[in-house]
């Protein structure tokens, strides 16, 4: 008790003393604050002098860094100067050597600014491996690209442009894939060829923008036609652009943040005020050719497809510059469809490449990367084909069944479908229907054109960095066909003839159906492997997930599984797990397995395909691989005749096999 009293007395005495001498305490605090203010003022003034000195050094980053180093030694409070530009990479795609010469000239100018620079032939560069690294490298990427015959890129730039186009239109990359990459584009062309003037430069600029890369300077276009060249020759055009680029580069070295001089929208770049005319000239080459730009309807990212669909197809927001081109395509399409179709059903017209038309409401859909065949078929190159061509891994079919991905052709004889699944990776840009109402093409023609188109897409990889020569040669002969591209292949009336033709050509077949055509399943001749999509295990969840068009969809679904059990061939259930939608119905799934008795069960987590007005799925609905594994383990426990056979983690997929097929 005495100790406690002594402690209290001591604390009380200290508090009283502080109160009696509070004037001195306040004075000490005020003096400390004054000293802090003086130090801050002195430091700010010193930094300002450093900045002014750096500007007098013509934006030379090396000079600024040297000054900063001296100040660091003299003032311990200063930190090392931030590097805003680490270097410049100059990419060129040249056929005659002009772009290469310009690239070397630009590199010499950049070196004079004491910045590291690298000149890169686009044919020797692997964008799949390296381009994403530029999002964090603090480098400036410059693209000097020529437009060659018929608006195509030069041979050295062909693969780079192909990859960039597919990345910009592939939802798996995401619209922010190149966010952080800073770039500038100078195109080389000839305005004599009005329809294809500087097409490649414009495309690269747009595709980079679609992937969220940042322009540091509005695109410029050099013109080999001296009569129309803005500065009298393509060399003069380049020198004028180079001067502006170097000025902008020096500004970036000083830390200026503004990405470019104008407003960017829909892949275009517009400069305000005094630069508006200059920007317009850069956009179209020369004012006399502004109306001559003949761009195709550009392919959009998955997010932009969703926006277009939500706005009502053709009513989506577009640039005024694109409006004329879009309307001309629509008028042409309307005229051609009207002459070829007497009904109101979806028609795919080969006359307008890459666009599917539906008379009702004139809804136009764009198929990115598809090669349309005839009136209702299509073929597309799978990303796993490209991966295995370059000596990398294959898809889950390679792991599960030994299918070589580089020799696999992904195709369909029917782009139409009877479901509108919430996870449809085409966002329902393919036609739908419950019966065949299209002009039918012969299976011989479909197969011939499918193989030719597939080979032509493979040929684009010749000489591409990383492609294995032996695999390239093998890929020219398709040995497998995955009839699961999009739509419902079994709807095609001549599907049996088509499958027989595949087998006669030594091509194995995996056919996928959505379990809405039980009679067609019974009448189907044997394929190498027959799939049925089992996207849910109850009537309510199937209606919610697949959104089938048939009113008797559940009975059709059950009848399709019964028909599958009668097939004397290898059969597969394909389960797509949608988190919070269909992962809690294990017992019902087990009952469906007993009904169809498949040889294999593939269980895969849903792939998120971007936002869409047609679906409210988000990344939260994509199960983790561990969750898929746990689901498969629990399901396997409920079906004693089956066991887990294989796993492909990259595809978030597992295989359950019947014990009778154990090797």
Secondary structure, 3 states (H helix, E strand, C coil): CHHHHHHHHHHHHHHHHHHHCHHHHHHHHHHHHHHHHHHHHHHHHHHHHHHHHHHHCCCCHHHHHHHHHHHHHHCCCCCCCCCCCCEEEEEEECCCCHHHHHHHHHHHHHHCCCCCEEEEEHHHCCHHHHHHHHHCCCEEEEEEEEECHHHCECHHHHHHHHHHHHHHCCCCCCCCCCCCCEEEEEEEECCCCHHHCCHHHHHHHHHHHHCCCEECCCCEEEECCCCCCCCCCHHHHHHHHHHHHHHHHHHHHCCCCCCCCEEEECCEEEECHHHHHHHHHHHHCCHHHHHHCCCCCCCCCHHHHHHHHHCCHHHCCCCHHHHHHHHHHHHHHHHHHHHHCCCCCCEECCCCCCEEEECHHHEEEECCCCEEECCCEEEECCHHHHHHHCCCCCCHHHHHHCCCHHHEEEEECCCCECECCCCCCCCCCCCECCCCCCCCCCHHHHHHHHHHHHHHHHHCCCCCCCCCHHHHHHHCCCCEEEECCCCCHHHCCCHHHHHHHHHHCCCEEEEEECCCCHHHHHHCCCCCEEEEECCCCCHHHHHHHHCECCCCHHHHHHHHHHHHHHCCCCEEEEEEECCCCCCCCHHHHHHHHHHHCCCEEEEEECCCCCCECCECCCHHHCCCHHHHHHHHHHHHHHCCCEEEEEEEHHHCEEEEEEHHHCC
